[in-house]
Amino acid sequence: MLFIWILLSQDAMVLDVASSLSTVVEKETSISTVLENGTSISTEETSPRSWAGWHSVEEVGAMSDAQVEDALRSRGQDPIPKPPPGTNDDEEDEDGNTTGWKRELFGRLDRVRLLCGELCTLNTVPRIQEHYESPNQSPEDELKHGFLPTVVVPNLSCPNLMAMEEIDAGDMTFPVRIPKELLDFYTLNNAYHVRWDRIRKDAYLGGASEKSLWKTGNVWHKKDIDDAVNEVKEGTLKGSYGVEETNLLRDTLSQVDMNGKSVLVIGSSHPWVEAICLYHGAKRVVTLEYGTIDSRHPQIDTEVPDTLRQKYLSGDLEPFDGIITHSSMEHSGLGRYGDALNPWGDILGLARGWCVTKPGAFLWLGIPTGKDFVFYNWHRVYGKYRWPLIATNWKQIGSGIRNETIEEKFQRGPWQSMQNEGFIFRKLDV
């Protein structure tokens, strides 16, 4: 299922916000999630500077759930509390989540935590700050100078990140609420809140379902794309968010030298970003999307998550010069697109992108920006806490698409934060 790069199309972010936010209810979470049976799970874990050893995907695959839990404890990490043995799998909690569903989900997430290593231990703001390139700085220190703090996590295990099938797990149940056992992970231990809303069920259907965005659906013809490139040049391409945002992105990406380069576009069900890349001289564009796309353009190839992963693992994937992802990563791990819940979905998705790029590669990351919160199950909004985290091992080198300071961007409220904002980054070779 969903390969959490996130292949949740940027195009689906055209939201009926007005009808939705009027019914939003804010729900705060406690510092540690206290369960009905009196146990709790702490998000304070082993020192980030003392991480040692990796389990391979094969080793973890051969472990029982109890062995996975023991391995986590040996690293100072609390396993996610599972329903007691013998509990009826069909028993439901107050949100309608069944015991069996929770047991399977929590067991899978514990395996993800064990395999992703240090990256999945950054679950509180102080722990993230310990990984700042300049550890003594606060988020405000860097923001005053117009740049995001740089978060560095050395020794990522790219083979593990790319081989983990658990990251790509699907779930078509579209849960109404995030289980309380996971809330601290989703909110960086209550650094920000979850806003609950009606549940969207936007699993990618492909084909005819995409014709509202591109007249030939998931078949991309050369002439249509060439026409779109001309519209980029003329400033008339509508894209997914209107002509103004398309032109802002086009102009911002002029800071990047794409001439003759290979670019990975993550999350794109119609080729407006691809047209911008070709306009800027990209030699080859590869679109990564959950559904199958048939590109008839000689400079645009398409991949689904599994084929790209397999090419990487077999050594057949040519690393990319850069990545562009615009209004896509924020959905990962929230269940809106048929993906399973995963508090680290967005972070792991971009970490996988880091793994498939060349040294010094560029990244454009565009996501909803404002005061941090989770708008469940629609998307995350990124502010001073989660923006640096999602950009782990990437250093900001370029400005965003709108003429505001970073501090101003991070003060946007729920309405204004629906605007996408982004920055240009350079890959850190750690």
C-alpha positions in Angstrom: 0.0 0.0 0.0 1.0 3.6 0.5 4.7 4.3 0.3 5.0 7.1 2.7 7.0 9.5 0.5 3.9 10.7 0.4 2.2 9.7 -2.7 -0.9 11.4 -1.5 -1.5 13.7 -4.4 -0.9 17.4 -3.9 -3.9 17.8 -6.1 -6.3 16.5 -3.4 -5.5 19.4 -1.2 -8.2 21.6 -2.8 -10.2 21.7 0.4 -13.7 22.7 1.2 -12.3 24.5 4.2 -15.1 26.8 5.0 -17.6 24.1 5.7 -15.0 22.2 7.7 -13.2 24.5 10.1 -16.5 25.9 11.4 -17.0 22.6 13.2 -13.5 22.0 14.3 -13.1 20.9 17.9 -9.7 21.2 19.6 -8.6 18.4 21.8 -5.6 18.6 24.0 -3.4 15.7 25.0 -1.6 15.0 28.2 2.1 14.9 28.7 2.1 11.2 28.7 -0.8 9.1 27.5 -2.4 7.5 30.5 -4.3 4.4 29.7 -7.4 3.0 31.3 -5.4 0.2 33.0 -3.1 2.8 34.6 0.0 2.3 32.5 1.5 5.0 30.4 3.9 5.5 27.5 6.6 8.1 27.8 7.9 9.9 24.7 11.2 10.6 26.6 13.6 8.0 25.2 17.2 7.0 25.1 19.8 9.8 24.7 19.9 10.7 20.9 23.7 10.9 21.1 24.1 7.3 22.4 22.2 5.4 19.7 24.0 2.1 19.0 23.4 -0.8 16.7 20.9 -1.6 14.0 18.5 -4.5 13.6 18.1 -5.5 10.0 14.6 -5.9 8.4 15.2 -9.6 8.2 16.0 -9.8 11.9 13.0 -7.8 13.0 10.8 -9.8 10.6 11.7 -13.0 12.4 10.9 -11.5 15.8 7.7 -12.0 17.8 5.9 -8.9 19.1 7.3 -9.7 22.5 10.8 -9.8 21.2 10.3 -6.5 19.4 9.1 -5.0 22.7 12.1 -6.3 24.5 14.5 -4.9 21.9 12.8 -1.5 22.2 13.2 -1.6 26.0 16.9 -2.5 25.7 17.3 0.8 23.9 15.4 2.8 26.5 12.2 3.0 24.4 8.8 2.1 25.8 6.7 -0.2 23.6 3.3 1.2 22.7 0.9 -0.5 25.2 -1.1 -3.2 23.5 -4.6 -4.4 24.6 -4.3 -7.1 27.3 -3.9 -10.7 26.0 -7.2 -12.5 25.8 -9.2 -9.3 25.1 -11.8 -9.9 22.4 -10.5 -8.6 19.1 -14.0 -7.2 18.2 -14.2 -5.1 21.4 -14.4 -1.4 20.6 -13.1 1.7 22.5 -15.1 4.9 22.7 -13.9 5.9 19.2 -15.0 2.7 17.6 -11.5 1.3 17.2 -11.4 -2.4 17.8 -9.0 -4.2 20.0 -7.7 -6.4 17.2 -7.1 -3.4 14.9 -5.2 -1.6 17.7 -3.1 -4.6 18.5 -2.0 -5.0 14.9 -1.4 -1.3 14.4 0.7 -0.9 17.5 2.7 -4.0 16.8 3.5 -2.7 13.3 4.5 0.7 14.6 6.8 -0.8 17.2 8.6 -2.6 14.4 8.9 0.7 12.5 10.4 2.3 15.6 12.9 -0.4 16.0 14.0 -0.3 12.4 14.1 3.4 11.8 16.4 3.9 14.7 17.3 7.3 16.1 15.0 9.2 13.7 11.9 7.8 15.4 13.1 8.8 18.9 12.7 12.6 18.3 9.3 12.8 19.9 9.6 15.9 22.0 10.7 19.4 21.3 13.8 19.2 23.6 14.9 16.0 21.9 14.7 17.7 18.5 16.7 20.6 19.8 19.4 18.3 20.9 19.8 17.4 17.3 20.1 21.0 16.0 23.3 21.6 14.0 23.9 24.3 16.7 22.5 22.5 19.8 22.5 25.5 22.1 20.1 27.5 19.9 16.4 27.7 20.3 14.0 27.7 17.3 13.6 31.4 17.7 17.3 32.0 17.4 17.5 30.7 13.8 14.1 32.1 12.8 15.2 35.6 13.6 17.9 35.2 10.9 15.3 34.0 8.3 16.3 30.3 8.4 14.9 27.1 9.9 17.1 25.3 12.5 18.9 22.4 10.9 18.2 19.0 12.5 20.9 16.4 12.0 20.5 12.7 12.5 23.6 10.8 11.5 23.8 7.2 10.3 20.4 6.8 8.8 19.9 3.2 7.7 18.7 3.7 4.1 18.5 -0.1 3.5 16.1 -0.4 6.4 14.1 2.7 5.4 13.7 1.5 1.9 13.0 -2.2 2.7 10.4 -1.6 5.5 7.1 -2.8 4.2 5.5 -1.6 7.4 5.9 2.0 6.4 3.7 1.4 3.3 0.9 -0.4 5.2 -2.6 0.4 4.1 -5.8 0.7 6.0 -9.2 1.3 4.4 -11.0 1.6 7.7 -10.5 5.4 7.9 -10.4 5.6 11.7 -12.5 8.4 13.2 -9.9 9.3 15.9 -6.2 8.7 16.5 -5.9 6.2 19.3 -5.1 8.0 22.6 -2.0 5.7 22.9 -0.5 7.5 19.9 -1.5 11.1 20.5 1.8 12.1 22.2 3.8 10.9 19.2 1.6 12.9 16.8 1.9 16.1 18.9 5.5 16.0 20.0 4.3 15.3 23.6 1.6 18.0 23.5 3.7 20.7 21.9 0.6 21.3 19.7 -2.9 20.0 19.4 -5.1 17.8 17.2 -8.1 19.4 15.6 -10.8 16.9 14.8 -13.0 17.1 11.8 -15.1 15.0 9.5 -13.2 12.1 8.0 -12.2 12.3 4.4 -11.9 9.1 2.4 -9.7 10.0 -0.6 -7.9 6.8 -1.4 -6.4 7.1 -4.8 -8.6 5.6 -7.5 -6.7 6.5 -10.6 -7.9 6.5 -14.2 -11.2 8.3 -14.7 -11.2 9.7 -11.2 -8.2 11.9 -12.1 -9.8 13.5 -15.2 -11.1 16.4 -13.2 -7.5 17.4 -12.8 -6.0 16.3 -16.1 -8.3 15.7 -19.2 -6.7 12.3 -20.0 -6.6 11.1 -16.4 -3.6 8.9 -15.7 -2.4 8.9 -19.3 0.0 11.8 -19.9 0.4 12.6 -23.6 3.5 14.5 -24.9 1.6 17.2 -26.6 -0.5 18.0 -23.5 2.6 18.2 -21.4 4.4 20.4 -24.0 1.4 22.7 -24.0 1.6 22.9 -20.2 5.3 23.8 -20.4 4.3 26.7 -22.7 1.7 27.8 -20.2 4.3 27.8 -17.5 6.4 30.1 -19.7 3.4 32.4 -20.4 2.3 32.4 -16.8 -1.1 30.9 -17.4 -0.9 27.3 -16.1 -3.5 26.8 -13.4 -1.8 23.8 -11.7 -3.5 22.4 -8.6 -3.8 25.7 -6.7 -4.4 28.3 -9.3 -2.2 30.4 -11.6 -0.8 32.6 -8.8 0.6 29.7 -6.8 1.9 28.0 -10.0 3.8 31.2 -11.0 5.1 31.6 -7.4 6.5 28.1 -7.5 7.9 28.6 -11.0 9.7 31.8 -9.9 11.0 30.3 -6.6 12.4 27.3 -8.3 14.5 29.6 -10.5 16.9 29.6 -7.5 17.7 26.0 -8.3 19.8 24.9 -11.3 17.8 22.1 -12.9 19.4 22.4 -16.3 20.3 18.9 -17.5 19.4 17.4 -14.1 17.3 14.5 -13.0 14.4 15.4 -10.6 12.1 13.2 -8.5 8.6 14.6 -8.1 6.8 13.1 -5.1 3.0 13.1 -5.1 1.6 14.3 -8.4 -1.5 13.0 -10.1 -1.3 15.5 -13.0 1.9 17.0 -14.4 1.9 20.6 -13.4 5.1 20.4 -11.3 6.7 18.3 -14.0 5.9 21.0 -16.5 7.7 23.5 -14.3 10.7 21.2 -14.1 10.9 20.9 -17.9 10.5 24.7 -18.2 13.6 25.1 -16.0 15.6 22.7 -18.2 15.4 19.4 -16.3 16.7 16.5 -18.5 14.6 13.8 -16.8 11.7 13.9 -14.4 10.5 10.8 -12.5 7.0 11.1 -10.9 6.4 8.9 -7.8 2.7 8.4 -7.2 0.6 5.7 -5.5 -1.5 5.0 -8.6 -0.1 3.9 -11.9 0.4 6.7 -14.4 1.2 6.1 -18.1 3.5 8.9 -19.3 4.0 9.2 -23.1 6.5 12.0 -22.7 10.1 11.0 -23.4 11.5 13.1 -20.5 9.0 12.0 -17.9 9.0 8.5 -16.3 6.6 7.3 -13.6 7.0 4.9 -10.7 4.8 3.5 -8.0 6.4 3.0 -4.5 7.1 -0.7 -4.8 8.9 -0.5 -8.1 11.1 2.4 -7.0 11.9 0.7 -3.7 12.9 -2.5 -5.5 15.1 -0.6 -7.9 16.9 1.0 -5.0 17.3 -2.3 -3.1 18.7 -4.1 -6.3 21.1 -1.2 -7.0 19.3 -0.3 -10.3 18.1 3.2 -9.2 20.1 6.1 -10.5 20.3 8.7 -7.7 18.5 12.0 -8.4 19.9 15.5 -8.5 17.0 16.8 -6.6 13.4 16.4 -5.3 10.3 18.5 -5.6 7.3 17.8 -3.5 4.5 20.3 -3.1 1.5 19.8 -0.8 1.9 16.1 -0.4 4.0 15.1 2.6 1.7 16.6 5.1 -0.9 13.8 4.6 1.3 10.9 5.3 0.3 8.6 8.2 -3.1 10.3 8.8 -5.2 7.7 7.0 -7.0 10.0 4.6 -5.7 8.2 1.5 -6.1 4.6 2.7 -2.7 4.6 4.4 -2.3 3.2 7.9 -1.8 5.6 10.8 1.9 6.4 11.4 3.0 9.3 13.6 6.4 9.4 11.7 5.0 9.0 8.2 6.0 12.4 6.9 9.4 12.2 8.5 10.2 8.8 7.2 8.9 9.7 3.7 11.4 12.6 3.4 14.1 10.4 4.9 13.5 8.0 2.1 13.9 10.8 -0.4 17.2 11.7 1.2 18.3 8.1 0.5 17.7 8.2 -3.2 19.5 11.5 -4.0 23.0 12.4 -4.8 25.4 14.2 -2.4 24.5 17.9 -2.3 21.1 17.3 -3.9 18.5 20.0 -3.7 15.0 19.7 -2.2 11.9 21.8 -2.6 9.4 21.0 0.1 6.1 22.8 0.1 3.5 22.1 2.9 0.8 23.9 4.8 2.5 26.3 7.1 1.4 28.2 10.2 1.1 27.4 13.9 1.8 23.7 14.4 -1.3 21.4 14.6 -2.7 18.2 13.2 -5.9 18.7 11.3 -7.2 15.1 11.5 -7.5 13.3 9.1 -6.9 16.0 6.5 -3.2 17.0 6.9 -0.6 18.4 9.3 0.2 22.1 9.5 3.9 22.8 10.1 5.4 25.6 12.3 8.4 26.2 14.4 8.4 22.7 15.9 7.7 20.3 13.1 9.1 22.2 10.1 12.7 21.6 11.2 11.9 18.0 12.1 10.5 17.0 8.7 13.5 18.6 7.0 16.0 16.4 9.0 19.4 16.2 7.3 18.5 19.0 4.8 19.8 22.5 5.2 17.7 25.5 4.1 19.4 27.5 1.5 16.6 29.4 -0.3 13.5 31.4 0.5 9.8 30.5 0.3 7.3 31.4 -2.3 5.6 34.3 -0.4 7.0 37.6 0.8 6.8 37.0 4.5 9.4 36.4 7.2 9.5 32.8 8.6 8.3 34.2 11.9 5.2 35.6 10.2 4.6 32.4 8.3 4.6 30.5 11.6 2.1 32.8 13.2 -0.6 31.9 10.7 -3.8 30.7 12.2 -5.9 27.7 11.0 -7.5 29.5 8.0 -4.3 31.1 6.7 -2.2 28.0 7.3 -4.1 26.2 4.5 -1.8 28.1 2.1 1.2 26.0 1.1 4.6 27.4 1.9 8.0 25.9 1.3 11.8 26.3 1.2 14.7 25.2 -0.8 17.2 22.9 0.9 20.6 21.3 0.2 21.2 17.7 1.3 23.6 17.2 4.2 25.9 14.3 3.7 25.9 12.9 7.3 
